[in-house]
Amino acid sequence: MKQVERDLLFVLHEDRYSEQQIQNAVRQINEMLSMVETMDYLCNVMEVADCNKNKVSSKRTVLQKALSRKEVKPFEFIIHKN
């Protein structure tokens, strides 16, 4: 899996955690984020509702197009299935 450069902000009490505990927490959070940031995962938990066409789709191609647009289409919504 490709390593991702990201900025994470943690607010912690300095005296409660050692440097090793902080590094371990950062590694675990980074692993969790890497797992859920894949397109396969997004296709399982999101869908696109297009009110112009009266369609709801969770197809990978439709979701990729909707997420990659620089300008949002009117009445097209990306919905989390939760």
BAVEXKOL-52130 format. One record per residue: chain; residue number from 1; y, z, x of N, C-alpha, C, O in turn. Coordinates in pm, whole numbers, always signed. Layout:
BEGIN
cadena|num|n.v|n.w|n.u|ca.v|ca.w|ca.u|c.v|c.w|c.u|o.v|o.w|o.u
A|NUM|Y|Z|X|Y|Z|X|Y|Z|X|Y|Z|X .
...
//
This chain:
BEGIN
cadena|num|n.v|n.w|n.u|ca.v|ca.w|ca.u|c.v|c.w|c.u|o.v|o.w|o.u
A|1|-117|+0|+84|+0|+0|+0|+124|+0|+89|+130|+71|+189 .
A|2|+222|-80|+52|+344|-93|+130|+431|+32|+117|+452|+82|+6 .
A|3|+483|+81|+230|+572|+196|+227|+707|+154|+170|+757|+46|+201 .
A|4|+764|+239|+87|+891|+210|+23|+997|+304|+79|+975|+424|+91 .
A|5|+1111|+246|+112|+1224|+328|+154|+1297|+374|+29|+1338|+293|-53 .
A|6|+1313|+504|+15|+1384|+556|-102|+1456|+684|-63|+1417|+752|+31 .
A|7|+1560|+715|-137|+1633|+839|-117|+1592|+935|-226|+1600|+903|-345 .
A|8|+1550|+1053|-186|+1514|+1158|-281|+1604|+1278|-256|+1633|+1312|-142 .
A|9|+1647|+1340|-362|+1732|+1458|-352|+1656|+1576|-409|+1615|+1575|-525 .
A|10|+1638|+1679|-327|+1571|+1801|-369|+1670|+1915|-358|+1742|+1927|-259 .
A|11|+1674|+1997|-459|+1757|+2117|-456|+1661|+2235|-449|+1591|+2265|-545 .
A|12|+1660|+2301|-334|+1567|+2410|-310|+1641|+2530|-250|+1747|+2515|-189 .
A|13|+1581|+2647|-267|+1630|+2764|-196|+1571|+2757|-55|+1449|+2750|-39 .
A|14|+1655|+2758|+45|+1608|+2739|+182|+1510|+2846|+227|+1416|+2817|+303 .
A|15|+1529|+2967|+183|+1445|+3076|+233|+1309|+3083|+165|+1223|+3159|+210 .
A|16|+1286|+3008|+60|+1159|+3015|-13|+1054|+2919|+38|+934|+2942|+20 .
A|17|+1095|+2810|+103|+1001|+2706|+142|+1011|+2677|+291|+1120|+2674|+348 .
A|18|+896|+2657|+353|+896|+2618|+494|+914|+2466|+502|+901|+2395|+402 .
A|19|+943|+2418|+621|+961|+2274|+641|+833|+2198|+607|+840|+2088|+552 .
A|20|+718|+2256|+638|+590|+2191|+609|+567|+2181|+458|+516|+2079|+411 .
A|21|+603|+2283|+381|+588|+2280|+236|+679|+2173|+175|+640|+2103|+82 .
A|22|+800|+2161|+228|+894|+2061|+177|+841|+1921|+206|+844|+1834|+119 .
A|23|+793|+1896|+329|+738|+1765|+365|+616|+1731|+280|+598|+1615|+242 .
A|24|+534|+1829|+250|+416|+1809|+166|+458|+1770|+24|+399|+1680|-36 .
A|25|+559|+1837|-30|+609|+1806|-165|+667|+1666|-170|+644|+1592|-266 .
A|26|+743|+1628|-68|+802|+1493|-62|+692|+1388|-57|+701|+1286|-124 .
A|27|+589|+1411|+23|+478|+1317|+34|+407|+1301|-101|+374|+1189|-141 .
A|28|+383|+1413|-172|+314|+1407|-301|+398|+1333|-405|+344|+1252|-481 .
A|29|+527|+1359|-408|+614|+1290|-504|+621|+1141|-472|+620|+1058|-562 .
A|30|+628|+1107|-345|+631|+967|-304|+503|+896|-347|+509|+781|-392 .
A|31|+388|+961|-334|+260|+903|-377|+258|+882|-529|+212|+778|-577 .
A|32|+308|+980|-604|+311|+966|-750|+402|+851|-792|+365|+773|-880 .
A|33|+519|+839|-730|+611|+732|-765|+553|+596|-729|+571|+499|-804 .
A|34|+486|+586|-617|+425|+459|-576|+317|+415|-675|+299|+296|-698 .
A|35|+247|+512|-733|+141|+480|-828|+197|+427|-960|+140|+335|-1018 .
A|36|+308|+482|-1007|+359|+443|-1138|+463|+331|-1132|+509|+286|-1236 .
A|37|+500|+286|-1013|+598|+180|-1002|+536|+42|-994|+605|-54|-959 .
A|38|+409|+28|-1024|+344|-102|-1019|+361|-174|-1153|+379|-110|-1257 .
A|39|+356|-306|-1150|+373|-385|-1272|+257|-363|-1368|+278|-364|-1490 .
A|40|+136|-342|-1317|+22|-316|-1405|+44|-189|-1486|+17|-186|-1606 .
A|41|+94|-86|-1421|+121|+40|-1491|+232|+22|-1594|+222|+72|-1706 .
A|42|+337|-50|-1556|+448|-72|-1650|+402|-151|-1772|+448|-125|-1883 .
A|43|+312|-246|-1753|+260|-325|-1865|+181|-237|-1962|+176|-265|-2082 .
A|44|+118|-133|-1911|+42|-44|-1998|+130|+52|-2078|+92|+94|-2187 .
A|45|+246|+86|-2025|+327|+190|-2090|+456|+138|-2153|+529|+215|-2215 .
A|46|+485|+8|-2138|+609|-47|-2194|+580|-174|-2274|+477|-240|-2255 .
A|47|+673|-207|-2363|+664|-331|-2437|+804|-384|-2462|+902|-309|-2454 .
A|48|+813|-512|-2491|+941|-577|-2516|+948|-611|-2664|+861|-680|-2718 .
A|49|+1053|-562|-2729|+1076|-594|-2870|+1192|-693|-2876|+1305|-660|-2839 .
A|50|+1163|-814|-2923|+1265|-918|-2935|+1296|-934|-3083|+1219|-994|-3158 .
A|51|+1411|-881|-3124|+1449|-887|-3266|+1490|-1028|-3308|+1487|-1059|-3426 .
A|52|+1529|-1112|-3213|+1565|-1250|-3246|+1443|-1331|-3289|+1453|-1417|-3376 .
A|53|+1329|-1303|-3228|+1205|-1376|-3260|+1110|-1294|-3346|+1002|-1342|-3381 .
A|54|+1149|-1173|-3380|+1064|-1081|-3457|+928|-1063|-3390|+824|-1070|-3456 .
A|55|+929|-1039|-3258|+806|-1023|-3182|+812|-896|-3098|+918|-856|-3049 .
A|56|+696|-835|-3082|+678|-723|-2990|+564|-763|-2898|+456|-800|-2943 .
A|57|+589|-753|-2766|+488|-798|-2671|+479|-701|-2554|+580|-645|-2510 .
A|58|+357|-683|-2504|+338|-607|-2381|+272|-694|-2275|+211|-644|-2181 .
A|59|+284|-826|-2292|+230|-919|-2193|+308|-907|-2063|+429|-884|-2062 .
A|60|+235|-923|-1955|+294|-906|-1823|+410|-1003|-1799|+515|-963|-1748 .
A|61|+393|-1130|-1836|+498|-1229|-1809|+625|-1200|-1888|+736|-1215|-1836 .
A|62|+610|-1159|-2012|+726|-1128|-2097|+800|-1008|-2041|+923|-1007|-2035 .
A|63|+725|-906|-2001|+786|-785|-1947|+855|-814|-1813|+964|-763|-1788 .
A|64|+793|-894|-1728|+854|-928|-1600|+985|-1004|-1620|+1084|-976|-1551 .
A|65|+987|-1097|-1713|+1110|-1172|-1741|+1220|-1079|-1791|+1335|-1089|-1748 .
A|66|+1184|-988|-1881|+1284|-897|-1938|+1339|-802|-1832|+1458|-771|-1832 .
A|67|+1253|-756|-1743|+1298|-662|-1639|+1376|-731|-1528|+1460|-669|-1463 .
A|68|+1350|-859|-1505|+1414|-928|-1393|+1547|-993|-1430|+1619|-1040|-1342 .
A|69|+1581|-997|-1558|+1708|-1059|-1598|+1825|-979|-1546|+1826|-856|-1549 .
A|70|+1925|-1052|-1497|+2047|-985|-1451|+2136|-946|-1569|+2207|-845|-1564 .
A|71|+2131|-1025|-1672|+2211|-997|-1791|+2116|-974|-1908|+2021|-1050|-1929 .
A|72|+2140|-869|-1984|+2052|-831|-2094|+2071|-927|-2211|+2184|-961|-2247 .
A|73|+1959|-970|-2270|+1967|-1054|-2389|+2003|-968|-2510|+1955|-855|-2520 .
A|74|+2085|-1019|-2600|+2118|-941|-2719|+1994|-919|-2807|+1914|-1010|-2827 .
A|75|+1979|-800|-2856|+1871|-760|-2947|+1732|-777|-2887|+1636|-804|-2958 .
A|76|+1723|-760|-2757|+1594|-754|-2690|+1586|-616|-2624|+1673|-579|-2546 .
A|77|+1483|-542|-2657|+1472|-404|-2613|+1343|-383|-2534|+1237|-435|-2571 .
A|78|+1353|-307|-2427|+1236|-265|-2351|+1206|-122|-2396|+1287|-31|-2379 .
A|79|+1089|-105|-2453|+1055|+22|-2517|+938|+87|-2445|+838|+22|-2413 .
A|80|+951|+216|-2419|+839|+294|-2363|+750|+333|-2479|+799|+380|-2582 .
A|81|+620|+315|-2466|+526|+340|-2576|+506|+487|-2607|+444|+521|-2708 .
A|82|+556|+575|-2524|+535|+717|-2544|+603|+765|-2669|+595|+883|-2702 .
//
